[in-house]
Amino acid sequence: MISRLGIAAVFFSVILSAHADETVIRIKGSDTINAKLMPQLTAAYREAGNNEVQFEIEKEGSDSAFTSLEEGSADVGASSRLISSGERKKLAENGVELVERVAFYDMLAVIVNDENPVETLTENQVEKIYTGEITNWSELGGNDEPIKALSRDDSFGVSAVFQMLAMSKKPYGDTVERLEVEKLPADEVAAAAGSIGYSAKAFLSEEGVRPISIDGVPFDTQMVKAYPLTRALYYYTPKDVSPEIEDFLDWITTSAEAGEIIDEVGFVPVPAAKKPQETPTPPEEPVKAETDEGAADASGDDASDSEPSADSADSAPAPPAETEPN
């Protein structure tokens, strides 16, 4: 007969064995990735039959992805920008060689009211609208009415992202109207015929507005790599990781289930971005615009000295990545 003490010992041994079989994957970095999207991805991954995998998620910004990888306190670094050469060098000095994967793409639409006849703008024209140099639609082939340029409040990270992607990091002009925190650009553009705004894909359901083409490229997920206002976001890991981490990363970057979640949140999954694309035919009579040949690079502070990883797990060329305040 087995004593009570013996039964307790066997039970405790089973518990320890169950916990020993669990894998904990530590993911640290970008708030853009880890705040809303990553919890949904990890939950879906466990529901897909991977209950033995546990996750620890921290969202302290892209910089923390690389410091955590250097310290060994993260298995996956989530970043909204490319690693800088300085960060790569520091990691290498500590014996950490990284593999880089494109996580997904983020597109920003430039939106106008449905009644606006302007169909396309150049990047240079968008920049001049938001710096206050172009103030009337007639300067762009549209109606003779003032341009009401709208921007999200500075408390939203997208305000700085748009500034980097579309404005060569120049300051917003005094003519730009900052929206109150609770207001959405699409709602405001729908209410005013002469207005223009920008919006992430996730907030484009409002009737009365439409995204316009930039440099002749339509706002279409099939054109994500050609669309100018696009950035890639990334996952970084040490070169040698466990099979469990490899399986998880493969699932969140290539599976149809993960792609649906990424799309629902408002981003563009990597498989969609890899579909064959045709270069759009430029308009027959494009609106002439003055070209600023000496315009500053719109990359982020760290992106200026960044370089793709030699061990990139995604060989497809990515759109320019921008450093984002996370």
Contacts in CASP RR format, 6 or more apart in sequence:
PFRMAT RR
TARGET T0000
AUTHOR 0000-0000-0000
METHOD contacts of the structure
MODEL  1
MISRLGIAAVFFSVILSAHADETVIRIKGSDTINAKLMPQLTAAYREAGN
NEVQFEIEKEGSDSAFTSLEEGSADVGASSRLISSGERKKLAENGVELVE
RVAFYDMLAVIVNDENPVETLTENQVEKIYTGEITNWSELGGNDEPIKAL
SRDDSFGVSAVFQMLAMSKKPYGDTVERLEVEKLPADEVAAAAGSIGYSA
KAFLSEEGVRPISIDGVPFDTQMVKAYPLTRALYYYTPKDVSPEIEDFLD
WITTSAEAGEIIDEVGFVPVPAAKKPQETPTPPEEPVKAETDEGAADASG
DDASDSEPSADSADSAPAPPAETEPN
2 10 0 8 1.000
21 52 0 8 1.000
22 52 0 8 1.000
22 53 0 8 1.000
22 54 0 8 1.000
23 52 0 8 1.000
23 53 0 8 1.000
23 54 0 8 1.000
23 242 0 8 1.000
23 244 0 8 1.000
24 53 0 8 1.000
24 54 0 8 1.000
24 55 0 8 1.000
24 56 0 8 1.000
25 53 0 8 1.000
25 54 0 8 1.000
25 55 0 8 1.000
25 56 0 8 1.000
25 75 0 8 1.000
25 76 0 8 1.000
25 244 0 8 1.000
25 245 0 8 1.000
25 248 0 8 1.000
26 55 0 8 1.000
26 56 0 8 1.000
26 58 0 8 1.000
26 68 0 8 1.000
26 73 0 8 1.000
26 74 0 8 1.000
26 75 0 8 1.000
26 76 0 8 1.000
27 34 0 8 1.000
27 38 0 8 1.000
27 42 0 8 1.000
27 55 0 8 1.000
27 56 0 8 1.000
27 57 0 8 1.000
27 58 0 8 1.000
27 74 0 8 1.000
27 75 0 8 1.000
27 76 0 8 1.000
27 77 0 8 1.000
27 78 0 8 1.000
28 34 0 8 1.000
28 57 0 8 1.000
28 58 0 8 1.000
28 59 0 8 1.000
28 60 0 8 1.000
28 64 0 8 1.000
28 65 0 8 1.000
28 68 0 8 1.000
28 73 0 8 1.000
28 74 0 8 1.000
28 76 0 8 1.000
28 77 0 8 1.000
28 78 0 8 1.000
29 58 0 8 1.000
29 59 0 8 1.000
29 60 0 8 1.000
29 61 0 8 1.000
29 62 0 8 1.000
29 63 0 8 1.000
29 64 0 8 1.000
29 65 0 8 1.000
29 68 0 8 1.000
29 74 0 8 1.000
29 77 0 8 1.000
29 78 0 8 1.000
29 79 0 8 1.000
29 326 0 8 1.000
30 59 0 8 1.000
30 61 0 8 1.000
30 62 0 8 1.000
30 65 0 8 1.000
30 78 0 8 1.000
30 79 0 8 1.000
30 80 0 8 1.000
30 233 0 8 1.000
30 324 0 8 1.000
30 326 0 8 1.000
31 59 0 8 1.000
31 60 0 8 1.000
31 61 0 8 1.000
31 326 0 8 1.000
32 80 0 8 1.000
32 106 0 8 1.000
32 233 0 8 1.000
32 324 0 8 1.000
32 326 0 8 1.000
33 59 0 8 1.000
33 78 0 8 1.000
33 79 0 8 1.000
33 80 0 8 1.000
33 103 0 8 1.000
33 233 0 8 1.000
34 57 0 8 1.000
34 58 0 8 1.000
34 59 0 8 1.000
34 78 0 8 1.000
35 59 0 8 1.000
36 265 0 8 1.000
37 261 0 8 1.000
37 262 0 8 1.000
37 265 0 8 1.000
37 267 0 8 1.000
38 57 0 8 1.000
38 78 0 8 1.000
39 57 0 8 1.000
40 261 0 8 1.000
40 265 0 8 1.000
41 252 0 8 1.000
41 258 0 8 1.000
41 261 0 8 1.000
41 262 0 8 1.000
42 55 0 8 1.000
42 57 0 8 1.000
44 257 0 8 1.000
44 258 0 8 1.000
44 261 0 8 1.000
45 53 0 8 1.000
45 248 0 8 1.000
45 251 0 8 1.000
45 252 0 8 1.000
45 258 0 8 1.000
46 53 0 8 1.000
48 251 0 8 1.000
48 257 0 8 1.000
50 247 0 8 1.000
50 248 0 8 1.000
53 244 0 8 1.000
53 248 0 8 1.000
58 64 0 8 1.000
58 68 0 8 1.000
58 74 0 8 1.000
59 326 0 8 1.000
60 326 0 8 1.000
61 80 0 8 1.000
61 326 0 8 1.000
62 78 0 8 1.000
62 79 0 8 1.000
62 80 0 8 1.000
62 81 0 8 1.000
62 323 0 8 1.000
62 324 0 8 1.000
62 326 0 8 1.000
63 326 0 8 1.000
65 74 0 8 1.000
65 77 0 8 1.000
65 78 0 8 1.000
65 79 0 8 1.000
65 236 0 8 1.000
66 77 0 8 1.000
66 79 0 8 1.000
66 83 0 8 1.000
66 87 0 8 1.000
66 90 0 8 1.000
66 91 0 8 1.000
66 236 0 8 1.000
68 74 0 8 1.000
68 77 0 8 1.000
69 77 0 8 1.000
69 91 0 8 1.000
69 96 0 8 1.000
69 98 0 8 1.000
69 236 0 8 1.000
69 237 0 8 1.000
69 238 0 8 1.000
70 90 0 8 1.000
70 91 0 8 1.000
70 94 0 8 1.000
70 96 0 8 1.000
72 96 0 8 1.000
75 237 0 8 1.000
75 238 0 8 1.000
75 241 0 8 1.000
75 245 0 8 1.000
76 235 0 8 1.000
76 236 0 8 1.000
76 237 0 8 1.000
76 245 0 8 1.000
76 249 0 8 1.000
77 235 0 8 1.000
77 236 0 8 1.000
77 237 0 8 1.000
78 103 0 8 1.000
78 233 0 8 1.000
78 234 0 8 1.000
78 235 0 8 1.000
78 236 0 8 1.000
79 233 0 8 1.000
79 234 0 8 1.000
79 235 0 8 1.000
79 236 0 8 1.000
80 231 0 8 1.000
80 233 0 8 1.000
80 234 0 8 1.000
80 321 0 8 1.000
80 322 0 8 1.000
80 323 0 8 1.000
80 324 0 8 1.000
80 326 0 8 1.000
81 234 0 8 1.000
81 300 0 8 1.000
81 302 0 8 1.000
81 303 0 8 1.000
81 306 0 8 1.000
81 321 0 8 1.000
81 322 0 8 1.000
81 323 0 8 1.000
81 324 0 8 1.000
82 100 0 8 1.000
82 234 0 8 1.000
82 302 0 8 1.000
82 303 0 8 1.000
82 306 0 8 1.000
82 307 0 8 1.000
82 308 0 8 1.000
82 321 0 8 1.000
83 98 0 8 1.000
83 100 0 8 1.000
83 234 0 8 1.000
83 236 0 8 1.000
83 302 0 8 1.000
83 306 0 8 1.000
83 309 0 8 1.000
84 302 0 8 1.000
84 303 0 8 1.000
84 305 0 8 1.000
84 306 0 8 1.000
85 305 0 8 1.000
85 306 0 8 1.000
85 307 0 8 1.000
86 305 0 8 1.000
87 302 0 8 1.000
88 98 0 8 1.000
88 307 0 8 1.000
88 309 0 8 1.000
91 97 0 8 1.000
91 98 0 8 1.000
96 238 0 8 1.000
97 238 0 8 1.000
97 239 0 8 1.000
97 311 0 8 1.000
98 236 0 8 1.000
98 237 0 8 1.000
98 238 0 8 1.000
98 239 0 8 1.000
98 309 0 8 1.000
98 311 0 8 1.000
99 236 0 8 1.000
99 237 0 8 1.000
99 238 0 8 1.000
99 239 0 8 1.000
99 241 0 8 1.000
99 309 0 8 1.000
99 311 0 8 1.000
99 312 0 8 1.000
99 313 0 8 1.000
100 234 0 8 1.000
100 235 0 8 1.000
100 236 0 8 1.000
100 308 0 8 1.000
100 309 0 8 1.000
100 311 0 8 1.000
100 312 0 8 1.000
100 313 0 8 1.000
100 314 0 8 1.000
101 234 0 8 1.000
101 235 0 8 1.000
101 236 0 8 1.000
101 237 0 8 1.000
101 249 0 8 1.000
101 253 0 8 1.000
101 312 0 8 1.000
101 313 0 8 1.000
101 314 0 8 1.000
102 232 0 8 1.000
102 233 0 8 1.000
102 234 0 8 1.000
102 253 0 8 1.000
102 270 0 8 1.000
102 273 0 8 1.000
102 314 0 8 1.000
102 316 0 8 1.000
102 318 0 8 1.000
103 232 0 8 1.000
103 233 0 8 1.000
103 234 0 8 1.000
103 235 0 8 1.000
103 252 0 8 1.000
103 253 0 8 1.000
103 270 0 8 1.000
104 232 0 8 1.000
104 233 0 8 1.000
104 253 0 8 1.000
104 262 0 8 1.000
104 267 0 8 1.000
104 268 0 8 1.000
104 269 0 8 1.000
104 270 0 8 1.000
104 273 0 8 1.000
105 224 0 8 1.000
105 225 0 8 1.000
105 230 0 8 1.000
105 231 0 8 1.000
105 232 0 8 1.000
105 233 0 8 1.000
105 267 0 8 1.000
105 268 0 8 1.000
105 270 0 8 1.000
105 273 0 8 1.000
105 318 0 8 1.000
105 319 0 8 1.000
106 161 0 8 1.000
106 200 0 8 1.000
106 230 0 8 1.000
106 231 0 8 1.000
106 232 0 8 1.000
106 233 0 8 1.000
106 267 0 8 1.000
106 268 0 8 1.000
107 200 0 8 1.000
107 201 0 8 1.000
107 219 0 8 1.000
107 221 0 8 1.000
107 224 0 8 1.000
107 227 0 8 1.000
107 229 0 8 1.000
107 230 0 8 1.000
107 268 0 8 1.000
108 158 0 8 1.000
108 161 0 8 1.000
108 162 0 8 1.000
108 165 0 8 1.000
108 166 0 8 1.000
108 198 0 8 1.000
108 199 0 8 1.000
108 200 0 8 1.000
108 229 0 8 1.000
108 230 0 8 1.000
109 198 0 8 1.000
109 199 0 8 1.000
109 200 0 8 1.000
109 201 0 8 1.000
109 204 0 8 1.000
109 211 0 8 1.000
109 219 0 8 1.000
109 229 0 8 1.000
110 121 0 8 1.000
110 126 0 8 1.000
110 166 0 8 1.000
110 196 0 8 1.000
110 197 0 8 1.000
110 198 0 8 1.000
110 211 0 8 1.000
110 212 0 8 1.000
110 214 0 8 1.000
110 219 0 8 1.000
110 229 0 8 1.000
111 185 0 8 1.000
111 186 0 8 1.000
111 189 0 8 1.000
111 196 0 8 1.000
111 197 0 8 1.000
111 198 0 8 1.000
111 199 0 8 1.000
111 204 0 8 1.000
111 209 0 8 1.000
111 210 0 8 1.000
111 211 0 8 1.000
111 212 0 8 1.000
112 118 0 8 1.000
112 189 0 8 1.000
112 194 0 8 1.000
112 195 0 8 1.000
112 196 0 8 1.000
112 197 0 8 1.000
112 209 0 8 1.000
112 210 0 8 1.000
112 212 0 8 1.000
113 189 0 8 1.000
113 190 0 8 1.000
113 192 0 8 1.000
113 193 0 8 1.000
113 194 0 8 1.000
113 195 0 8 1.000
113 208 0 8 1.000
113 209 0 8 1.000
114 190 0 8 1.000
114 208 0 8 1.000
114 209 0 8 1.000
114 210 0 8 1.000
115 193 0 8 1.000
116 137 0 8 1.000
116 142 0 8 1.000
116 143 0 8 1.000
116 193 0 8 1.000
116 194 0 8 1.000
116 196 0 8 1.000
117 141 0 8 1.000
117 142 0 8 1.000
117 143 0 8 1.000
118 137 0 8 1.000
118 140 0 8 1.000
118 141 0 8 1.000
118 142 0 8 1.000
118 212 0 8 1.000
119 212 0 8 1.000
119 213 0 8 1.000
119 283 0 8 1.000
120 212 0 8 1.000
120 213 0 8 1.000
120 214 0 8 1.000
120 215 0 8 1.000
120 216 0 8 1.000
120 283 0 8 1.000
120 286 0 8 1.000
120 287 0 8 1.000
121 129 0 8 1.000
121 140 0 8 1.000
121 212 0 8 1.000
121 213 0 8 1.000
121 214 0 8 1.000
121 287 0 8 1.000
122 214 0 8 1.000
122 215 0 8 1.000
122 286 0 8 1.000
122 287 0 8 1.000
122 289 0 8 1.000
123 166 0 8 1.000
123 214 0 8 1.000
123 215 0 8 1.000
123 228 0 8 1.000
124 289 0 8 1.000
124 290 0 8 1.000
124 291 0 8 1.000
124 292 0 8 1.000
124 295 0 8 1.000
125 134 0 8 1.000
125 140 0 8 1.000
125 287 0 8 1.000
125 289 0 8 1.000
126 166 0 8 1.000
126 167 0 8 1.000
126 214 0 8 1.000
127 166 0 8 1.000
127 167 0 8 1.000
127 168 0 8 1.000
127 170 0 8 1.000
127 292 0 8 1.000
127 295 0 8 1.000
128 134 0 8 1.000
128 289 0 8 1.000
129 135 0 8 1.000
129 147 0 8 1.000
129 149 0 8 1.000
129 196 0 8 1.000
130 149 0 8 1.000
130 151 0 8 1.000
130 162 0 8 1.000
130 166 0 8 1.000
130 167 0 8 1.000
130 172 0 8 1.000
130 173 0 8 1.000
130 176 0 8 1.000
131 167 0 8 1.000
131 170 0 8 1.000
131 171 0 8 1.000
131 172 0 8 1.000
131 173 0 8 1.000
132 149 0 8 1.000
132 173 0 8 1.000
132 174 0 8 1.000
132 175 0 8 1.000
132 176 0 8 1.000
134 140 0 8 1.000
134 147 0 8 1.000
135 146 0 8 1.000
135 147 0 8 1.000
135 175 0 8 1.000
136 144 0 8 1.000
136 145 0 8 1.000
136 146 0 8 1.000
136 147 0 8 1.000
137 143 0 8 1.000
137 144 0 8 1.000
137 145 0 8 1.000
137 146 0 8 1.000
137 147 0 8 1.000
137 194 0 8 1.000
138 144 0 8 1.000
138 145 0 8 1.000
140 287 0 8 1.000
141 287 0 8 1.000
143 194 0 8 1.000
145 193 0 8 1.000
145 194 0 8 1.000
146 194 0 8 1.000
147 175 0 8 1.000
147 194 0 8 1.000
147 195 0 8 1.000
147 196 0 8 1.000
148 177 0 8 1.000
148 192 0 8 1.000
148 194 0 8 1.000
148 195 0 8 1.000
148 196 0 8 1.000
149 175 0 8 1.000
149 176 0 8 1.000
149 177 0 8 1.000
149 195 0 8 1.000
149 196 0 8 1.000
149 197 0 8 1.000
150 176 0 8 1.000
150 177 0 8 1.000
150 179 0 8 1.000
150 185 0 8 1.000
150 188 0 8 1.000
150 189 0 8 1.000
150 195 0 8 1.000
150 196 0 8 1.000
150 197 0 8 1.000
151 159 0 8 1.000
151 162 0 8 1.000
151 172 0 8 1.000
151 176 0 8 1.000
151 177 0 8 1.000
151 178 0 8 1.000
151 179 0 8 1.000
151 185 0 8 1.000
151 197 0 8 1.000
151 198 0 8 1.000
152 158 0 8 1.000
152 159 0 8 1.000
152 162 0 8 1.000
152 178 0 8 1.000
152 179 0 8 1.000
152 185 0 8 1.000
152 198 0 8 1.000
153 159 0 8 1.000
153 178 0 8 1.000
153 179 0 8 1.000
153 180 0 8 1.000
153 181 0 8 1.000
154 160 0 8 1.000
154 178 0 8 1.000
155 181 0 8 1.000
156 181 0 8 1.000
157 324 0 8 1.000
157 325 0 8 1.000
158 198 0 8 1.000
158 200 0 8 1.000
160 324 0 8 1.000
160 325 0 8 1.000
161 231 0 8 1.000
161 322 0 8 1.000
161 324 0 8 1.000
162 198 0 8 1.000
162 229 0 8 1.000
163 169 0 8 1.000
163 170 0 8 1.000
163 171 0 8 1.000
163 172 0 8 1.000
164 298 0 8 1.000
164 299 0 8 1.000
164 300 0 8 1.000
164 322 0 8 1.000
164 323 0 8 1.000
164 324 0 8 1.000
165 228 0 8 1.000
165 229 0 8 1.000
165 230 0 8 1.000
165 231 0 8 1.000
165 298 0 8 1.000
165 322 0 8 1.000
166 198 0 8 1.000
166 228 0 8 1.000
166 229 0 8 1.000
166 298 0 8 1.000
167 298 0 8 1.000
168 292 0 8 1.000
168 295 0 8 1.000
168 296 0 8 1.000
168 297 0 8 1.000
168 298 0 8 1.000
169 296 0 8 1.000
169 298 0 8 1.000
169 300 0 8 1.000
170 296 0 8 1.000
179 185 0 8 1.000
179 188 0 8 1.000
184 199 0 8 1.000
184 203 0 8 1.000
184 206 0 8 1.000
185 197 0 8 1.000
185 198 0 8 1.000
185 199 0 8 1.000
185 203 0 8 1.000
186 199 0 8 1.000
186 203 0 8 1.000
186 204 0 8 1.000
186 205 0 8 1.000
186 206 0 8 1.000
186 209 0 8 1.000
187 206 0 8 1.000
188 195 0 8 1.000
188 197 0 8 1.000
189 195 0 8 1.000
189 196 0 8 1.000
189 197 0 8 1.000
189 206 0 8 1.000
189 208 0 8 1.000
189 209 0 8 1.000
190 206 0 8 1.000
190 207 0 8 1.000
190 208 0 8 1.000
190 209 0 8 1.000
198 229 0 8 1.000
199 211 0 8 1.000
200 266 0 8 1.000
201 221 0 8 1.000
201 266 0 8 1.000
201 267 0 8 1.000
201 268 0 8 1.000
202 265 0 8 1.000
202 266 0 8 1.000
204 211 0 8 1.000
211 218 0 8 1.000
211 219 0 8 1.000
212 219 0 8 1.000
213 219 0 8 1.000
213 280 0 8 1.000
214 227 0 8 1.000
214 228 0 8 1.000
214 229 0 8 1.000
215 228 0 8 1.000
216 280 0 8 1.000
216 282 0 8 1.000
216 283 0 8 1.000
216 286 0 8 1.000
217 223 0 8 1.000
217 226 0 8 1.000
217 227 0 8 1.000
217 228 0 8 1.000
217 280 0 8 1.000
218 227 0 8 1.000
218 280 0 8 1.000
219 227 0 8 1.000
220 227 0 8 1.000
221 268 0 8 1.000
221 272 0 8 1.000
221 273 0 8 1.000
222 272 0 8 1.000
222 275 0 8 1.000
222 277 0 8 1.000
223 277 0 8 1.000
223 280 0 8 1.000
224 230 0 8 1.000
224 268 0 8 1.000
224 272 0 8 1.000
224 273 0 8 1.000
224 319 0 8 1.000
225 273 0 8 1.000
225 277 0 8 1.000
225 316 0 8 1.000
225 317 0 8 1.000
225 318 0 8 1.000
225 319 0 8 1.000
226 277 0 8 1.000
226 279 0 8 1.000
226 280 0 8 1.000
227 319 0 8 1.000
230 319 0 8 1.000
231 319 0 8 1.000
231 320 0 8 1.000
231 321 0 8 1.000
231 322 0 8 1.000
231 324 0 8 1.000
232 318 0 8 1.000
232 319 0 8 1.000
232 321 0 8 1.000
233 267 0 8 1.000
233 321 0 8 1.000
234 321 0 8 1.000
235 249 0 8 1.000
235 253 0 8 1.000
236 309 0 8 1.000
237 245 0 8 1.000
237 249 0 8 1.000
239 311 0 8 1.000
249 313 0 8 1.000
251 257 0 8 1.000
251 258 0 8 1.000
252 258 0 8 1.000
253 269 0 8 1.000
253 270 0 8 1.000
253 314 0 8 1.000
254 270 0 8 1.000
254 271 0 8 1.000
256 271 0 8 1.000
258 269 0 8 1.000
259 269 0 8 1.000
259 271 0 8 1.000
259 272 0 8 1.000
262 268 0 8 1.000
262 269 0 8 1.000
263 269 0 8 1.000
263 272 0 8 1.000
270 314 0 8 1.000
273 316 0 8 1.000
274 316 0 8 1.000
297 304 0 8 1.000
298 320 0 8 1.000
298 322 0 8 1.000
299 306 0 8 1.000
299 320 0 8 1.000
299 321 0 8 1.000
299 322 0 8 1.000
299 323 0 8 1.000
300 322 0 8 1.000
300 323 0 8 1.000
301 323 0 8 1.000
302 323 0 8 1.000
303 320 0 8 1.000
303 321 0 8 1.000
303 322 0 8 1.000
303 323 0 8 1.000
306 321 0 8 1.000
308 318 0 8 1.000
END
